[in-house]
Amino acid sequence: DLVQRGVVKSSGPFADGTGALIIVDAADAEAVRLLFTHDPFDRAGLVESSRITEWIPVMGALAE
């Protein structure tokens, strides 16, 4: 649903198996935290840790 609504822009695992990256469109870091409180993987205890970092794309498909 989040992909269809345009919230999740892209996601996938790191090639070395150490984790994954999820790129979302949100107002701020707190909005992202709230969004992921509903993540089924996190709710099932499958997320060991996470880090939210603001990213500003300036070129390419995700730049505005």
A tleap script that builds the chain and sets N, CA, C and O, in Angstrom:
source leaprc.protein.ff14SB
mol = sequence {
  NASP LEU VAL GLN ARG GLY VAL VAL LYS SER
  SER GLY PRO PHE ALA ASP GLY THR GLY ALA
  LEU ILE ILE VAL ASP ALA ALA ASP ALA GLU
  ALA VAL ARG LEU LEU PHE THR HIE ASP PRO
  PHE ASP ARG ALA GLY LEU VAL GLU SER SER
  ARG ILE THR GLU TRP ILE PRO VAL MET GLY
  ALA LEU ALA CGLU
}
set mol.1.N position { 0.815 -1.199 0.000 }
set mol.1.CA position { 0.000 0.000 0.000 }
set mol.1.C position { 0.861 1.266 0.000 }
set mol.1.O position { 0.520 2.237 -0.675 }
set mol.2.N position { 1.962 1.270 0.740 }
set mol.2.CA position { 2.806 2.466 0.805 }
set mol.2.C position { 3.491 2.763 -0.521 }
set mol.2.O position { 3.750 3.925 -0.836 }
set mol.3.N position { 3.786 1.733 -1.297 }
set mol.3.CA position { 4.364 1.940 -2.624 }
set mol.3.C position { 3.313 2.549 -3.546 }
set mol.3.O position { 3.597 3.503 -4.271 }
set mol.4.N position { 2.115 2.008 -3.520 }
set mol.4.CA position { 1.037 2.512 -4.367 }
set mol.4.C position { 0.682 3.956 -4.039 }
set mol.4.O position { 0.316 4.724 -4.928 }
set mol.5.N position { 0.790 4.329 -2.762 }
set mol.5.CA position { 0.473 5.697 -2.338 }
set mol.5.C position { 1.633 6.657 -2.572 }
set mol.5.O position { 1.482 7.861 -2.366 }
set mol.6.N position { 2.796 6.145 -3.001 }
set mol.6.CA position { 3.943 6.989 -3.287 }
set mol.6.C position { 4.773 7.346 -2.068 }
set mol.6.O position { 5.662 8.194 -2.152 }
set mol.7.N position { 4.495 6.707 -0.928 }
set mol.7.CA position { 5.265 6.978 0.293 }
set mol.7.C position { 6.617 6.276 0.217 }
set mol.7.O position { 7.657 6.892 0.449 }
set mol.8.N position { 6.596 4.994 -0.105 }
set mol.8.CA position { 7.850 4.253 -0.295 }
set mol.8.C position { 8.251 4.419 -1.749 }
set mol.8.O position { 7.528 4.019 -2.662 }
set mol.9.N position { 9.419 5.017 -1.946 }
set mol.9.CA position { 9.919 5.268 -3.295 }
set mol.9.C position { 10.711 4.091 -3.839 }
set mol.9.O position { 10.644 3.787 -5.030 }
set mol.10.N position { 11.469 3.424 -2.959 }
set mol.10.CA position { 12.248 2.264 -3.350 }
set mol.10.C position { 12.700 1.539 -2.094 }
set mol.10.O position { 12.819 2.144 -1.028 }
set mol.11.N position { 12.949 0.244 -2.219 }
set mol.11.CA position { 13.463 -0.514 -1.080 }
set mol.11.C position { 14.124 -1.786 -1.582 }
set mol.11.O position { 13.872 -2.246 -2.695 }
set mol.12.N position { 14.973 -2.339 -0.735 }
set mol.12.CA position { 15.619 -3.594 -1.076 }
set mol.12.C position { 16.774 -3.889 -0.146 }
set mol.12.O position { 17.257 -3.007 0.564 }
set mol.13.N position { 17.216 -5.145 -0.154 }
set mol.13.CA position { 18.309 -5.556 0.732 }
set mol.13.C position { 19.665 -5.120 0.185 }
set mol.13.O position { 19.841 -4.943 -1.020 }
set mol.14.N position { 20.623 -4.953 1.107 }
set mol.14.CA position { 22.001 -4.720 0.694 }
set mol.14.C position { 22.562 -6.020 0.126 }
set mol.14.O position { 22.229 -7.103 0.608 }
set mol.15.N position { 23.398 -5.918 -0.880 }
set mol.15.CA position { 23.948 -7.098 -1.557 }
set mol.15.C position { 24.734 -7.996 -0.614 }
set mol.15.O position { 24.799 -9.207 -0.824 }
set mol.16.N position { 25.338 -7.410 0.434 }
set mol.16.CA position { 26.141 -8.230 1.355 }
set mol.16.C position { 25.315 -8.862 2.474 }
set mol.16.O position { 25.865 -9.529 3.350 }
set mol.17.N position { 23.996 -8.655 2.448 }
set mol.17.CA position { 23.122 -9.292 3.426 }
set mol.17.C position { 23.112 -8.637 4.796 }
set mol.17.O position { 22.573 -9.214 5.741 }
set mol.18.N position { 23.694 -7.444 4.934 }
set mol.18.CA position { 23.782 -6.805 6.238 }
set mol.18.C position { 22.567 -5.979 6.622 }
set mol.18.O position { 22.522 -5.429 7.723 }
set mol.19.N position { 21.598 -5.880 5.754 }
set mol.19.CA position { 20.419 -5.078 6.063 }
set mol.19.C position { 19.694 -4.687 4.800 }
set mol.19.O position { 19.780 -5.363 3.775 }
set mol.20.N position { 18.979 -3.584 4.889 }
set mol.20.CA position { 18.192 -3.117 3.754 }
set mol.20.C position { 18.073 -1.603 3.799 }
set mol.20.O position { 18.331 -0.973 4.825 }
set mol.21.N position { 17.682 -1.037 2.678 }
set mol.21.CA position { 17.457 0.397 2.555 }
set mol.21.C position { 16.025 0.612 2.110 }
set mol.21.O position { 15.546 -0.055 1.192 }
set mol.22.N position { 15.342 1.539 2.758 }
set mol.22.CA position { 13.989 1.914 2.353 }
set mol.22.C position { 13.982 3.427 2.177 }
set mol.22.O position { 14.269 4.160 3.124 }
set mol.23.N position { 13.661 3.896 0.990 }
set mol.23.CA position { 13.583 5.324 0.713 }
set mol.23.C position { 12.112 5.715 0.741 }
set mol.23.O position { 11.299 5.186 -0.018 }
set mol.24.N position { 11.782 6.653 1.632 }
set mol.24.CA position { 10.389 7.089 1.775 }
set mol.24.C position { 10.287 8.592 1.568 }
set mol.24.O position { 11.258 9.326 1.748 }
set mol.25.N position { 9.108 9.031 1.190 }
set mol.25.CA position { 8.801 10.452 1.069 }
set mol.25.C position { 7.983 10.825 2.295 }
set mol.25.O position { 6.835 10.402 2.435 }
set mol.26.N position { 8.579 11.623 3.191 }
set mol.26.CA position { 7.899 12.014 4.420 }
set mol.26.C position { 8.282 13.441 4.788 }
set mol.26.O position { 9.289 13.967 4.312 }
set mol.27.N position { 7.477 14.057 5.631 }
set mol.27.CA position { 7.694 15.446 6.023 }
set mol.27.C position { 8.961 15.629 6.840 }
set mol.27.O position { 9.673 16.620 6.677 }
set mol.28.N position { 9.247 14.664 7.728 }
set mol.28.CA position { 10.415 14.779 8.595 }
set mol.28.C position { 10.713 13.421 9.226 }
set mol.28.O position { 9.995 12.448 8.996 }
set mol.29.N position { 11.776 13.370 10.021 }
set mol.29.CA position { 12.204 12.110 10.631 }
set mol.29.C position { 11.146 11.541 11.563 }
set mol.29.O position { 10.976 10.324 11.631 }
set mol.30.N position { 10.435 12.399 12.279 }
set mol.30.CA position { 9.392 11.909 13.193 }
set mol.30.C position { 8.272 11.224 12.418 }
set mol.30.O position { 7.730 10.220 12.880 }
set mol.31.N position { 7.918 11.745 11.257 }
set mol.31.CA position { 6.894 11.109 10.425 }
set mol.31.C position { 7.344 9.726 9.981 }
set mol.31.O position { 6.536 8.800 9.909 }
set mol.32.N position { 8.621 9.585 9.685 }
set mol.32.CA position { 9.170 8.280 9.289 }
set mol.32.C position { 9.113 7.315 10.473 }
set mol.32.O position { 8.714 6.161 10.316 }
set mol.33.N position { 9.511 7.788 11.660 }
set mol.33.CA position { 9.439 6.935 12.858 }
set mol.33.C position { 8.027 6.424 13.079 }
set mol.33.O position { 7.821 5.235 13.326 }
set mol.34.N position { 7.060 7.315 12.990 }
set mol.34.CA position { 5.659 6.917 13.177 }
set mol.34.C position { 5.207 5.935 12.101 }
set mol.34.O position { 4.493 4.974 12.388 }
set mol.35.N position { 5.622 6.178 10.876 }
set mol.35.CA position { 5.273 5.294 9.773 }
set mol.35.C position { 5.737 3.866 10.045 }
set mol.35.O position { 5.001 2.908 9.810 }
set mol.36.N position { 6.961 3.737 10.542 }
set mol.36.CA position { 7.526 2.409 10.728 }
set mol.36.C position { 7.122 1.734 12.034 }
set mol.36.O position { 7.500 0.587 12.273 }
set mol.37.N position { 6.364 2.421 12.880 }
set mol.37.CA position { 5.802 1.734 14.056 }
set mol.37.C position { 4.773 0.706 13.614 }
set mol.37.O position { 4.424 -0.197 14.374 }
set mol.38.N position { 4.292 0.842 12.393 }
set mol.38.CA position { 3.300 -0.095 11.848 }
set mol.38.C position { 3.922 -1.151 10.943 }
set mol.38.O position { 3.209 -1.986 10.385 }
set mol.39.N position { 5.239 -1.122 10.793 }
set mol.39.CA position { 5.923 -2.070 9.914 }
set mol.39.C position { 5.774 -3.496 10.441 }
set mol.39.O position { 6.121 -3.758 11.593 }
set mol.40.N position { 5.270 -4.420 9.630 }
set mol.40.CA position { 5.066 -5.791 10.109 }
set mol.40.C position { 6.357 -6.494 10.534 }
set mol.40.O position { 6.337 -7.313 11.453 }
set mol.41.N position { 7.473 -6.186 9.882 }
set mol.41.CA position { 8.740 -6.810 10.277 }
set mol.41.C position { 9.169 -6.318 11.662 }
set mol.41.O position { 9.650 -7.099 12.483 }
set mol.42.N position { 8.992 -5.024 11.914 }
set mol.42.CA position { 9.343 -4.466 13.216 }
set mol.42.C position { 8.416 -5.007 14.297 }
set mol.42.O position { 8.870 -5.367 15.384 }
set mol.43.N position { 7.134 -5.065 14.008 }
set mol.43.CA position { 6.163 -5.574 14.983 }
set mol.43.C position { 6.422 -7.028 15.337 }
set mol.43.O position { 6.122 -7.464 16.448 }
set mol.44.N position { 6.978 -7.781 14.393 }
set mol.44.CA position { 7.283 -9.193 14.640 }
set mol.44.C position { 8.648 -9.373 15.310 }
set mol.44.O position { 9.079 -10.503 15.540 }
set mol.45.N position { 9.328 -8.270 15.622 }
set mol.45.CA position { 10.623 -8.346 16.271 }
set mol.45.C position { 11.766 -8.729 15.345 }
set mol.45.O position { 12.807 -9.199 15.804 }
set mol.46.N position { 11.580 -8.531 14.045 }
set mol.46.CA position { 12.580 -8.928 13.060 }
set mol.46.C position { 13.543 -7.804 12.687 }
set mol.46.O position { 14.488 -8.027 11.930 }
set mol.47.N position { 13.316 -6.610 13.205 }
set mol.47.CA position { 14.204 -5.484 12.926 }
set mol.47.C position { 15.130 -5.306 14.119 }
set mol.47.O position { 14.700 -4.931 15.209 }
set mol.48.N position { 16.406 -5.580 13.892 }
set mol.48.CA position { 17.395 -5.484 14.973 }
set mol.48.C position { 17.696 -4.037 15.319 }
set mol.48.O position { 17.784 -3.683 16.494 }
set mol.49.N position { 17.852 -3.206 14.309 }
set mol.49.CA position { 18.112 -1.783 14.516 }
set mol.49.C position { 17.716 -1.021 13.267 }
set mol.49.O position { 17.556 -1.598 12.192 }
set mol.50.N position { 17.562 0.276 13.424 }
set mol.50.CA position { 17.248 1.114 12.266 }
set mol.50.C position { 17.879 2.486 12.470 }
set mol.50.O position { 18.200 2.891 13.587 }
set mol.51.N position { 18.043 3.181 11.356 }
set mol.51.CA position { 18.592 4.528 11.384 }
set mol.51.C position { 17.852 5.353 10.345 }
set mol.51.O position { 17.708 4.933 9.197 }
set mol.52.N position { 17.394 6.503 10.742 }
set mol.52.CA position { 16.697 7.408 9.837 }
set mol.52.C position { 17.640 8.562 9.513 }
set mol.52.O position { 18.131 9.249 10.409 }
set mol.53.N position { 17.885 8.764 8.223 }
set mol.53.CA position { 18.769 9.826 7.762 }
set mol.53.C position { 18.076 10.593 6.649 }
set mol.53.O position { 17.633 10.003 5.664 }
set mol.54.N position { 17.983 11.910 6.805 }
set mol.54.CA position { 17.385 12.715 5.746 }
set mol.54.C position { 18.315 12.742 4.547 }
set mol.54.O position { 19.530 12.882 4.694 }
set mol.55.N position { 17.746 12.607 3.374 }
set mol.55.CA position { 18.505 12.597 2.125 }
set mol.55.C position { 17.839 13.565 1.168 }
set mol.55.O position { 16.615 13.570 1.039 }
set mol.56.N position { 18.629 14.380 0.501 }
set mol.56.CA position { 18.096 15.358 -0.442 }
set mol.56.C position { 18.638 15.034 -1.827 }
set mol.56.O position { 19.763 15.417 -2.152 }
set mol.57.N position { 17.854 14.333 -2.653 }
set mol.57.CA position { 18.323 14.020 -4.002 }
set mol.57.C position { 18.353 15.280 -4.871 }
set mol.57.O position { 17.411 16.072 -4.869 }
set mol.58.N position { 19.440 15.447 -5.604 }
set mol.58.CA position { 19.563 16.631 -6.450 }
set mol.58.C position { 19.614 16.283 -7.941 }
set mol.58.O position { 19.439 17.156 -8.791 }
set mol.59.N position { 19.852 15.011 -8.251 }
set mol.59.CA position { 19.863 14.576 -9.656 }
set mol.59.C position { 19.215 13.198 -9.730 }
set mol.59.O position { 19.163 12.469 -8.739 }
set mol.60.N position { 18.730 12.858 -10.899 }
set mol.60.CA position { 18.206 11.521 -11.123 }
set mol.60.C position { 16.697 11.429 -10.937 }
set mol.60.O position { 16.000 12.432 -10.780 }
set mol.61.N position { 16.223 10.187 -10.961 }
set mol.61.CA position { 14.791 9.908 -10.971 }
set mol.61.C position { 14.063 10.401 -9.728 }
set mol.61.O position { 12.879 10.729 -9.804 }
set mol.62.N position { 14.741 10.460 -8.587 }
set mol.62.CA position { 14.075 10.857 -7.344 }
set mol.62.C position { 14.202 12.344 -7.032 }
set mol.62.O position { 13.623 12.818 -6.056 }
set mol.63.N position { 14.946 13.080 -7.840 }
set mol.63.CA position { 15.091 14.525 -7.629 }
set mol.63.C position { 13.836 15.237 -8.103 }
set mol.63.O position { 13.208 14.830 -9.081 }
set mol.64.N position { 13.484 16.280 -7.416 }
set mol.64.CA position { 12.271 17.032 -7.806 }
set mol.64.C position { 12.621 18.239 -8.646 }
set mol.64.O position { 11.731 18.982 -9.060 }
savepdb mol mol.pdb
quit
